[in-house]
Amino acid sequence: MRTMIGHTSGIKVIAFSPQGSYLASGARDGKIEIWDWRTGLEVKTLPGHDLSLTDLAWSPH
């Protein structure tokens, strides 16, 4: 079990990368956070959505 701190409001959706090494989370704060699943560290923040995120997906490439 891991606790990952980054969003400022409730997480609505998560998705693992095709290789399974990264996790993306989308929340009501309009941000997508990319995490290294093995370490629990945040890799990148993708801000800029005006509304709560309800879906996200990784490209297989």
mmJSON file of the N, C-alpha and C atoms, coordinates in Angstrom:
{"data_MODEL":{"atom_site":{
"group_PDB":["ATOM","ATOM","ATOM","ATOM","ATOM","ATOM","ATOM","ATOM","ATOM","ATOM","ATOM","ATOM","ATOM","ATOM","ATOM","ATOM","ATOM","ATOM","ATOM","ATOM","ATOM","ATOM","ATOM","ATOM","ATOM","ATOM","ATOM","ATOM","ATOM","ATOM","ATOM","ATOM","ATOM","ATOM","ATOM","ATOM","ATOM","ATOM","ATOM","ATOM","ATOM","ATOM","ATOM","ATOM","ATOM","ATOM","ATOM","ATOM","ATOM","ATOM","ATOM","ATOM","ATOM","ATOM","ATOM","ATOM","ATOM","ATOM","ATOM","ATOM","ATOM","ATOM","ATOM","ATOM","ATOM","ATOM","ATOM","ATOM","ATOM","ATOM","ATOM","ATOM","ATOM","ATOM","ATOM","ATOM","ATOM","ATOM","ATOM","ATOM","ATOM","ATOM","ATOM","ATOM","ATOM","ATOM","ATOM","ATOM","ATOM","ATOM","ATOM","ATOM","ATOM","ATOM","ATOM","ATOM","ATOM","ATOM","ATOM","ATOM","ATOM","ATOM","ATOM","ATOM","ATOM","ATOM","ATOM","ATOM","ATOM","ATOM","ATOM","ATOM","ATOM","ATOM","ATOM","ATOM","ATOM","ATOM","ATOM","ATOM","ATOM","ATOM","ATOM","ATOM","ATOM","ATOM","ATOM","ATOM","ATOM","ATOM","ATOM","ATOM","ATOM","ATOM","ATOM","ATOM","ATOM","ATOM","ATOM","ATOM","ATOM","ATOM","ATOM","ATOM","ATOM","ATOM","ATOM","ATOM","ATOM","ATOM","ATOM","ATOM","ATOM","ATOM","ATOM","ATOM","ATOM","ATOM","ATOM","ATOM","ATOM","ATOM","ATOM","ATOM","ATOM","ATOM","ATOM","ATOM","ATOM","ATOM","ATOM","ATOM","ATOM","ATOM","ATOM","ATOM","ATOM","ATOM","ATOM","ATOM","ATOM","ATOM","ATOM"],
"id":[1,2,3,4,5,6,7,8,9,10,11,12,13,14,15,16,17,18,19,20,21,22,23,24,25,26,27,28,29,30,31,32,33,34,35,36,37,38,39,40,41,42,43,44,45,46,47,48,49,50,51,52,53,54,55,56,57,58,59,60,61,62,63,64,65,66,67,68,69,70,71,72,73,74,75,76,77,78,79,80,81,82,83,84,85,86,87,88,89,90,91,92,93,94,95,96,97,98,99,100,101,102,103,104,105,106,107,108,109,110,111,112,113,114,115,116,117,118,119,120,121,122,123,124,125,126,127,128,129,130,131,132,133,134,135,136,137,138,139,140,141,142,143,144,145,146,147,148,149,150,151,152,153,154,155,156,157,158,159,160,161,162,163,164,165,166,167,168,169,170,171,172,173,174,175,176,177,178,179,180,181,182,183],
"type_symbol":["N","C","C","N","C","C","N","C","C","N","C","C","N","C","C","N","C","C","N","C","C","N","C","C","N","C","C","N","C","C","N","C","C","N","C","C","N","C","C","N","C","C","N","C","C","N","C","C","N","C","C","N","C","C","N","C","C","N","C","C","N","C","C","N","C","C","N","C","C","N","C","C","N","C","C","N","C","C","N","C","C","N","C","C","N","C","C","N","C","C","N","C","C","N","C","C","N","C","C","N","C","C","N","C","C","N","C","C","N","C","C","N","C","C","N","C","C","N","C","C","N","C","C","N","C","C","N","C","C","N","C","C","N","C","C","N","C","C","N","C","C","N","C","C","N","C","C","N","C","C","N","C","C","N","C","C","N","C","C","N","C","C","N","C","C","N","C","C","N","C","C","N","C","C","N","C","C","N","C","C","N","C","C"],
"label_atom_id":["N","CA","C","N","CA","C","N","CA","C","N","CA","C","N","CA","C","N","CA","C","N","CA","C","N","CA","C","N","CA","C","N","CA","C","N","CA","C","N","CA","C","N","CA","C","N","CA","C","N","CA","C","N","CA","C","N","CA","C","N","CA","C","N","CA","C","N","CA","C","N","CA","C","N","CA","C","N","CA","C","N","CA","C","N","CA","C","N","CA","C","N","CA","C","N","CA","C","N","CA","C","N","CA","C","N","CA","C","N","CA","C","N","CA","C","N","CA","C","N","CA","C","N","CA","C","N","CA","C","N","CA","C","N","CA","C","N","CA","C","N","CA","C","N","CA","C","N","CA","C","N","CA","C","N","CA","C","N","CA","C","N","CA","C","N","CA","C","N","CA","C","N","CA","C","N","CA","C","N","CA","C","N","CA","C","N","CA","C","N","CA","C","N","CA","C","N","CA","C","N","CA","C","N","CA","C","N","CA","C","N","CA","C"],
"label_alt_id":[null,null,null,null,null,null,null,null,null,null,null,null,null,null,null,null,null,null,null,null,null,null,null,null,null,null,null,null,null,null,null,null,null,null,null,null,null,null,null,null,null,null,null,null,null,null,null,null,null,null,null,null,null,null,null,null,null,null,null,null,null,null,null,null,null,null,null,null,null,null,null,null,null,null,null,null,null,null,null,null,null,null,null,null,null,null,null,null,null,null,null,null,null,null,null,null,null,null,null,null,null,null,null,null,null,null,null,null,null,null,null,null,null,null,null,null,null,null,null,null,null,null,null,null,null,null,null,null,null,null,null,null,null,null,null,null,null,null,null,null,null,null,null,null,null,null,null,null,null,null,null,null,null,null,null,null,null,null,null,null,null,null,null,null,null,null,null,null,null,null,null,null,null,null,null,null,null,null,null,null,null,null,null],
"label_comp_id":["MET","MET","MET","ARG","ARG","ARG","THR","THR","THR","MET","MET","MET","ILE","ILE","ILE","GLY","GLY","GLY","HIS","HIS","HIS","THR","THR","THR","SER","SER","SER","GLY","GLY","GLY","ILE","ILE","ILE","LYS","LYS","LYS","VAL","VAL","VAL","ILE","ILE","ILE","ALA","ALA","ALA","PHE","PHE","PHE","SER","SER","SER","PRO","PRO","PRO","GLN","GLN","GLN","GLY","GLY","GLY","SER","SER","SER","TYR","TYR","TYR","LEU","LEU","LEU","ALA","ALA","ALA","SER","SER","SER","GLY","GLY","GLY","ALA","ALA","ALA","ARG","ARG","ARG","ASP","ASP","ASP","GLY","GLY","GLY","LYS","LYS","LYS","ILE","ILE","ILE","GLU","GLU","GLU","ILE","ILE","ILE","TRP","TRP","TRP","ASP","ASP","ASP","TRP","TRP","TRP","ARG","ARG","ARG","THR","THR","THR","GLY","GLY","GLY","LEU","LEU","LEU","GLU","GLU","GLU","VAL","VAL","VAL","LYS","LYS","LYS","THR","THR","THR","LEU","LEU","LEU","PRO","PRO","PRO","GLY","GLY","GLY","HIS","HIS","HIS","ASP","ASP","ASP","LEU","LEU","LEU","SER","SER","SER","LEU","LEU","LEU","THR","THR","THR","ASP","ASP","ASP","LEU","LEU","LEU","ALA","ALA","ALA","TRP","TRP","TRP","SER","SER","SER","PRO","PRO","PRO","HIS","HIS","HIS"],
"label_asym_id":["A","A","A","A","A","A","A","A","A","A","A","A","A","A","A","A","A","A","A","A","A","A","A","A","A","A","A","A","A","A","A","A","A","A","A","A","A","A","A","A","A","A","A","A","A","A","A","A","A","A","A","A","A","A","A","A","A","A","A","A","A","A","A","A","A","A","A","A","A","A","A","A","A","A","A","A","A","A","A","A","A","A","A","A","A","A","A","A","A","A","A","A","A","A","A","A","A","A","A","A","A","A","A","A","A","A","A","A","A","A","A","A","A","A","A","A","A","A","A","A","A","A","A","A","A","A","A","A","A","A","A","A","A","A","A","A","A","A","A","A","A","A","A","A","A","A","A","A","A","A","A","A","A","A","A","A","A","A","A","A","A","A","A","A","A","A","A","A","A","A","A","A","A","A","A","A","A","A","A","A","A","A","A"],
"label_entity_id":["1","1","1","1","1","1","1","1","1","1","1","1","1","1","1","1","1","1","1","1","1","1","1","1","1","1","1","1","1","1","1","1","1","1","1","1","1","1","1","1","1","1","1","1","1","1","1","1","1","1","1","1","1","1","1","1","1","1","1","1","1","1","1","1","1","1","1","1","1","1","1","1","1","1","1","1","1","1","1","1","1","1","1","1","1","1","1","1","1","1","1","1","1","1","1","1","1","1","1","1","1","1","1","1","1","1","1","1","1","1","1","1","1","1","1","1","1","1","1","1","1","1","1","1","1","1","1","1","1","1","1","1","1","1","1","1","1","1","1","1","1","1","1","1","1","1","1","1","1","1","1","1","1","1","1","1","1","1","1","1","1","1","1","1","1","1","1","1","1","1","1","1","1","1","1","1","1","1","1","1","1","1","1"],
"label_seq_id":[1,1,1,2,2,2,3,3,3,4,4,4,5,5,5,6,6,6,7,7,7,8,8,8,9,9,9,10,10,10,11,11,11,12,12,12,13,13,13,14,14,14,15,15,15,16,16,16,17,17,17,18,18,18,19,19,19,20,20,20,21,21,21,22,22,22,23,23,23,24,24,24,25,25,25,26,26,26,27,27,27,28,28,28,29,29,29,30,30,30,31,31,31,32,32,32,33,33,33,34,34,34,35,35,35,36,36,36,37,37,37,38,38,38,39,39,39,40,40,40,41,41,41,42,42,42,43,43,43,44,44,44,45,45,45,46,46,46,47,47,47,48,48,48,49,49,49,50,50,50,51,51,51,52,52,52,53,53,53,54,54,54,55,55,55,56,56,56,57,57,57,58,58,58,59,59,59,60,60,60,61,61,61],
"pdbx_PDB_ins_code":[null,null,null,null,null,null,null,null,null,null,null,null,null,null,null,null,null,null,null,null,null,null,null,null,null,null,null,null,null,null,null,null,null,null,null,null,null,null,null,null,null,null,null,null,null,null,null,null,null,null,null,null,null,null,null,null,null,null,null,null,null,null,null,null,null,null,null,null,null,null,null,null,null,null,null,null,null,null,null,null,null,null,null,null,null,null,null,null,null,null,null,null,null,null,null,null,null,null,null,null,null,null,null,null,null,null,null,null,null,null,null,null,null,null,null,null,null,null,null,null,null,null,null,null,null,null,null,null,null,null,null,null,null,null,null,null,null,null,null,null,null,null,null,null,null,null,null,null,null,null,null,null,null,null,null,null,null,null,null,null,null,null,null,null,null,null,null,null,null,null,null,null,null,null,null,null,null,null,null,null,null,null,null],
"Cartn_x":[0.847,0.0,0.897,0.509,1.253,0.313,0.838,0.151,0.913,0.227,0.852,0.174,0.977,0.431,0.697,-0.369,-0.188,-1.463,-2.59,-3.847,-4.372,-5.131,-5.715,-7.199,-7.728,-9.121,-9.233,-10.42,-10.634,-10.26,-9.615,-9.241,-10.482,-10.67,-11.834,-11.492,-10.248,-9.897,-8.398,-8.037,-6.631,-6.457,-5.228,-4.917,-3.428,-3.106,-1.715,-1.224,0.06,0.664,0.672,0.78,0.773,1.842,2.996,4.061,3.871,2.964,2.67,3.603,4.519,5.471,5.026,4.039,3.545,2.046,1.609,0.201,-0.184,-1.278,-1.804,-3.061,-3.213,-4.418,-4.991,-6.304,-7.007,-7.99,-8.133,-8.934,-9.845,-10.594,-11.494,-10.733,-9.445,-8.657,-8.219,-8.59,-8.273,-6.863,-6.14,-4.761,-4.682,-3.727,-3.337,-1.955,-1.799,-0.506,0.023,1.29,1.952,2.897,2.78,3.543,4.401,5.574,6.348,5.759,5.097,4.363,5.281,6.493,7.402,7.933,8.218,8.782,7.724,6.585,5.563,5.843,6.883,7.247,6.506,6.16,5.506,6.529,6.184,7.071,6.743,5.45,5.036,3.619,3.319,1.969,1.527,0.328,-0.244,-1.474,-1.288,-2.414,-3.156,-4.212,-4.829,-6.253,-6.802,-8.202,-9.083,-10.151,-11.041,-12.039,-12.335,-13.34,-12.732,-13.494,-13.095,-12.836,-11.776,-11.466,-12.337,-12.849,-13.714,-13.18,-12.149,-11.603,-10.19,-9.344,-8.035,-7.553,-6.64,-6.119,-4.708,-3.915,-2.562,-2.588,-1.735,-1.529,-0.662,-0.945,-0.092,1.304,1.533,2.847,3.587],
"Cartn_y":[-1.166,0.0,1.236,2.235,3.491,4.67,5.705,6.982,7.949,8.515,9.458,10.806,11.809,13.132,14.063,14.681,15.595,16.345,15.652,16.312,17.116,18.161,18.999,18.706,17.733,17.307,15.84,15.298,13.87,13.323,12.181,11.502,10.851,11.039,10.505,9.293,9.212,8.165,7.862,6.59,6.202,5.235,5.172,4.235,3.91,2.624,2.196,2.312,2.625,2.667,1.259,1.127,-0.2,-1.143,-0.622,-1.448,-1.695,-0.952,-1.135,-0.43,0.396,1.045,2.44,3.017,4.339,4.277,5.192,5.335,6.78,7.004,8.353,8.484,9.617,9.88,11.224,11.271,12.499,12.824,14.108,14.489,15.673,16.016,17.177,18.494,18.478,19.708,20.039,19.19,19.471,19.101,18.376,17.987,16.487,16.122,14.728,14.604,13.669,13.4,12.082,12.06,10.837,10.399,9.133,8.592,7.409,7.284,6.057,5.101,4.07,3.172,2.467,2.128,1.37,2.203,3.476,4.326,5.176,5.407,6.278,7.749,8.055,9.449,10.019,11.287,11.995,12.269,11.934,12.143,13.449,13.735,14.918,15.299,16.599,17.119,17.758,17.42,17.994,18.815,20.129,20.975,21.469,22.216,22.93,22.549,21.54,21.205,22.091,22.594,23.491,22.752,21.51,20.75,19.502,18.839,17.575,16.546,15.785,14.74,13.515,12.923,11.754,10.536,10.703,9.58,9.933,8.919,9.097,7.737,7.772,6.533,6.774,5.739,5.774,5.32,5.9,5.395,4.139,3.116,1.909,2.16,3.312,3.628,4.531],
"Cartn_z":[0.0,0.0,0.0,-0.787,-0.86,-0.654,-0.05,0.027,-0.854,-1.822,-2.751,-2.576,-2.305,-2.011,-3.183,-3.687,-4.806,-5.168,-5.197,-5.553,-4.366,-4.705,-3.651,-3.448,-4.198,-4.016,-4.416,-4.28,-4.464,-5.831,-5.834,-7.072,-7.663,-8.956,-9.662,-10.531,-11.032,-11.984,-11.902,-12.097,-12.169,-13.337,-13.864,-14.948,-14.9,-15.036,-15.118,-16.554,-16.713,-18.042,-18.627,-19.955,-20.572,-20.013,-19.628,-19.067,-17.57,-16.944,-15.532,-14.572,-15.072,-14.169,-13.718,-14.395,-14.019,-13.763,-12.92,-12.6,-12.851,-13.551,-13.746,-12.899,-12.244,-11.459,-11.876,-11.994,-12.329,-11.217,-10.912,-9.75,-10.036,-9.02,-9.094,-9.208,-8.867,-8.944,-10.367,-11.366,-12.761,-13.164,-12.318,-12.627,-12.894,-13.736,-13.902,-13.277,-12.388,-11.753,-12.303,-12.666,-13.124,-12.017,-11.625,-10.502,-10.939,-10.341,-10.465,-9.441,-9.911,-9.025,-8.037,-8.455,-7.584,-6.415,-6.672,-5.62,-4.91,-5.574,-5.021,-5.247,-6.035,-6.278,-7.476,-7.367,-8.463,-9.56,-10.794,-11.936,-12.646,-12.794,-13.534,-13.147,-13.221,-13.036,-14.338,-14.776,-15.994,-15.6,-15.358,-14.976,-16.219,-15.998,-17.099,-17.436,-16.811,-17.057,-16.178,-16.751,-16.003,-15.122,-15.484,-14.758,-14.142,-13.325,-12.728,-13.822,-13.681,-14.647,-14.389,-15.442,-15.294,-16.03,-16.857,-17.595,-18.045,-18.15,-18.748,-19.235,-20.205,-20.771,-21.285,-21.266,-21.802,-23.259,-24.061,-25.414,-25.32,-26.106,-26.053,-26.597,-27.209,-27.762,-26.817],
"occupancy":[1.0,1.0,1.0,1.0,1.0,1.0,1.0,1.0,1.0,1.0,1.0,1.0,1.0,1.0,1.0,1.0,1.0,1.0,1.0,1.0,1.0,1.0,1.0,1.0,1.0,1.0,1.0,1.0,1.0,1.0,1.0,1.0,1.0,1.0,1.0,1.0,1.0,1.0,1.0,1.0,1.0,1.0,1.0,1.0,1.0,1.0,1.0,1.0,1.0,1.0,1.0,1.0,1.0,1.0,1.0,1.0,1.0,1.0,1.0,1.0,1.0,1.0,1.0,1.0,1.0,1.0,1.0,1.0,1.0,1.0,1.0,1.0,1.0,1.0,1.0,1.0,1.0,1.0,1.0,1.0,1.0,1.0,1.0,1.0,1.0,1.0,1.0,1.0,1.0,1.0,1.0,1.0,1.0,1.0,1.0,1.0,1.0,1.0,1.0,1.0,1.0,1.0,1.0,1.0,1.0,1.0,1.0,1.0,1.0,1.0,1.0,1.0,1.0,1.0,1.0,1.0,1.0,1.0,1.0,1.0,1.0,1.0,1.0,1.0,1.0,1.0,1.0,1.0,1.0,1.0,1.0,1.0,1.0,1.0,1.0,1.0,1.0,1.0,1.0,1.0,1.0,1.0,1.0,1.0,1.0,1.0,1.0,1.0,1.0,1.0,1.0,1.0,1.0,1.0,1.0,1.0,1.0,1.0,1.0,1.0,1.0,1.0,1.0,1.0,1.0,1.0,1.0,1.0,1.0,1.0,1.0,1.0,1.0,1.0,1.0,1.0,1.0,1.0,1.0,1.0,1.0,1.0,1.0],
"B_iso_or_equiv":[0.0,0.0,0.0,0.0,0.0,0.0,0.0,0.0,0.0,0.0,0.0,0.0,0.0,0.0,0.0,0.0,0.0,0.0,0.0,0.0,0.0,0.0,0.0,0.0,0.0,0.0,0.0,0.0,0.0,0.0,0.0,0.0,0.0,0.0,0.0,0.0,0.0,0.0,0.0,0.0,0.0,0.0,0.0,0.0,0.0,0.0,0.0,0.0,0.0,0.0,0.0,0.0,0.0,0.0,0.0,0.0,0.0,0.0,0.0,0.0,0.0,0.0,0.0,0.0,0.0,0.0,0.0,0.0,0.0,0.0,0.0,0.0,0.0,0.0,0.0,0.0,0.0,0.0,0.0,0.0,0.0,0.0,0.0,0.0,0.0,0.0,0.0,0.0,0.0,0.0,0.0,0.0,0.0,0.0,0.0,0.0,0.0,0.0,0.0,0.0,0.0,0.0,0.0,0.0,0.0,0.0,0.0,0.0,0.0,0.0,0.0,0.0,0.0,0.0,0.0,0.0,0.0,0.0,0.0,0.0,0.0,0.0,0.0,0.0,0.0,0.0,0.0,0.0,0.0,0.0,0.0,0.0,0.0,0.0,0.0,0.0,0.0,0.0,0.0,0.0,0.0,0.0,0.0,0.0,0.0,0.0,0.0,0.0,0.0,0.0,0.0,0.0,0.0,0.0,0.0,0.0,0.0,0.0,0.0,0.0,0.0,0.0,0.0,0.0,0.0,0.0,0.0,0.0,0.0,0.0,0.0,0.0,0.0,0.0,0.0,0.0,0.0,0.0,0.0,0.0,0.0,0.0,0.0],
"pdbx_formal_charge":[null,null,null,null,null,null,null,null,null,null,null,null,null,null,null,null,null,null,null,null,null,null,null,null,null,null,null,null,null,null,null,null,null,null,null,null,null,null,null,null,null,null,null,null,null,null,null,null,null,null,null,null,null,null,null,null,null,null,null,null,null,null,null,null,null,null,null,null,null,null,null,null,null,null,null,null,null,null,null,null,null,null,null,null,null,null,null,null,null,null,null,null,null,null,null,null,null,null,null,null,null,null,null,null,null,null,null,null,null,null,null,null,null,null,null,null,null,null,null,null,null,null,null,null,null,null,null,null,null,null,null,null,null,null,null,null,null,null,null,null,null,null,null,null,null,null,null,null,null,null,null,null,null,null,null,null,null,null,null,null,null,null,null,null,null,null,null,null,null,null,null,null,null,null,null,null,null,null,null,null,null,null,null],
"auth_seq_id":[1,1,1,2,2,2,3,3,3,4,4,4,5,5,5,6,6,6,7,7,7,8,8,8,9,9,9,10,10,10,11,11,11,12,12,12,13,13,13,14,14,14,15,15,15,16,16,16,17,17,17,18,18,18,19,19,19,20,20,20,21,21,21,22,22,22,23,23,23,24,24,24,25,25,25,26,26,26,27,27,27,28,28,28,29,29,29,30,30,30,31,31,31,32,32,32,33,33,33,34,34,34,35,35,35,36,36,36,37,37,37,38,38,38,39,39,39,40,40,40,41,41,41,42,42,42,43,43,43,44,44,44,45,45,45,46,46,46,47,47,47,48,48,48,49,49,49,50,50,50,51,51,51,52,52,52,53,53,53,54,54,54,55,55,55,56,56,56,57,57,57,58,58,58,59,59,59,60,60,60,61,61,61],
"auth_comp_id":["MET","MET","MET","ARG","ARG","ARG","THR","THR","THR","MET","MET","MET","ILE","ILE","ILE","GLY","GLY","GLY","HIS","HIS","HIS","THR","THR","THR","SER","SER","SER","GLY","GLY","GLY","ILE","ILE","ILE","LYS","LYS","LYS","VAL","VAL","VAL","ILE","ILE","ILE","ALA","ALA","ALA","PHE","PHE","PHE","SER","SER","SER","PRO","PRO","PRO","GLN","GLN","GLN","GLY","GLY","GLY","SER","SER","SER","TYR","TYR","TYR","LEU","LEU","LEU","ALA","ALA","ALA","SER","SER","SER","GLY","GLY","GLY","ALA","ALA","ALA","ARG","ARG","ARG","ASP","ASP","ASP","GLY","GLY","GLY","LYS","LYS","LYS","ILE","ILE","ILE","GLU","GLU","GLU","ILE","ILE","ILE","TRP","TRP","TRP","ASP","ASP","ASP","TRP","TRP","TRP","ARG","ARG","ARG","THR","THR","THR","GLY","GLY","GLY","LEU","LEU","LEU","GLU","GLU","GLU","VAL","VAL","VAL","LYS","LYS","LYS","THR","THR","THR","LEU","LEU","LEU","PRO","PRO","PRO","GLY","GLY","GLY","HIS","HIS","HIS","ASP","ASP","ASP","LEU","LEU","LEU","SER","SER","SER","LEU","LEU","LEU","THR","THR","THR","ASP","ASP","ASP","LEU","LEU","LEU","ALA","ALA","ALA","TRP","TRP","TRP","SER","SER","SER","PRO","PRO","PRO","HIS","HIS","HIS"],
"auth_asym_id":["A","A","A","A","A","A","A","A","A","A","A","A","A","A","A","A","A","A","A","A","A","A","A","A","A","A","A","A","A","A","A","A","A","A","A","A","A","A","A","A","A","A","A","A","A","A","A","A","A","A","A","A","A","A","A","A","A","A","A","A","A","A","A","A","A","A","A","A","A","A","A","A","A","A","A","A","A","A","A","A","A","A","A","A","A","A","A","A","A","A","A","A","A","A","A","A","A","A","A","A","A","A","A","A","A","A","A","A","A","A","A","A","A","A","A","A","A","A","A","A","A","A","A","A","A","A","A","A","A","A","A","A","A","A","A","A","A","A","A","A","A","A","A","A","A","A","A","A","A","A","A","A","A","A","A","A","A","A","A","A","A","A","A","A","A","A","A","A","A","A","A","A","A","A","A","A","A","A","A","A","A","A","A"],
"auth_atom_id":["N","CA","C","N","CA","C","N","CA","C","N","CA","C","N","CA","C","N","CA","C","N","CA","C","N","CA","C","N","CA","C","N","CA","C","N","CA","C","N","CA","C","N","CA","C","N","CA","C","N","CA","C","N","CA","C","N","CA","C","N","CA","C","N","CA","C","N","CA","C","N","CA","C","N","CA","C","N","CA","C","N","CA","C","N","CA","C","N","CA","C","N","CA","C","N","CA","C","N","CA","C","N","CA","C","N","CA","C","N","CA","C","N","CA","C","N","CA","C","N","CA","C","N","CA","C","N","CA","C","N","CA","C","N","CA","C","N","CA","C","N","CA","C","N","CA","C","N","CA","C","N","CA","C","N","CA","C","N","CA","C","N","CA","C","N","CA","C","N","CA","C","N","CA","C","N","CA","C","N","CA","C","N","CA","C","N","CA","C","N","CA","C","N","CA","C","N","CA","C","N","CA","C","N","CA","C","N","CA","C","N","CA","C"],
"pdbx_PDB_model_num":[1,1,1,1,1,1,1,1,1,1,1,1,1,1,1,1,1,1,1,1,1,1,1,1,1,1,1,1,1,1,1,1,1,1,1,1,1,1,1,1,1,1,1,1,1,1,1,1,1,1,1,1,1,1,1,1,1,1,1,1,1,1,1,1,1,1,1,1,1,1,1,1,1,1,1,1,1,1,1,1,1,1,1,1,1,1,1,1,1,1,1,1,1,1,1,1,1,1,1,1,1,1,1,1,1,1,1,1,1,1,1,1,1,1,1,1,1,1,1,1,1,1,1,1,1,1,1,1,1,1,1,1,1,1,1,1,1,1,1,1,1,1,1,1,1,1,1,1,1,1,1,1,1,1,1,1,1,1,1,1,1,1,1,1,1,1,1,1,1,1,1,1,1,1,1,1,1,1,1,1,1,1,1]
}}}
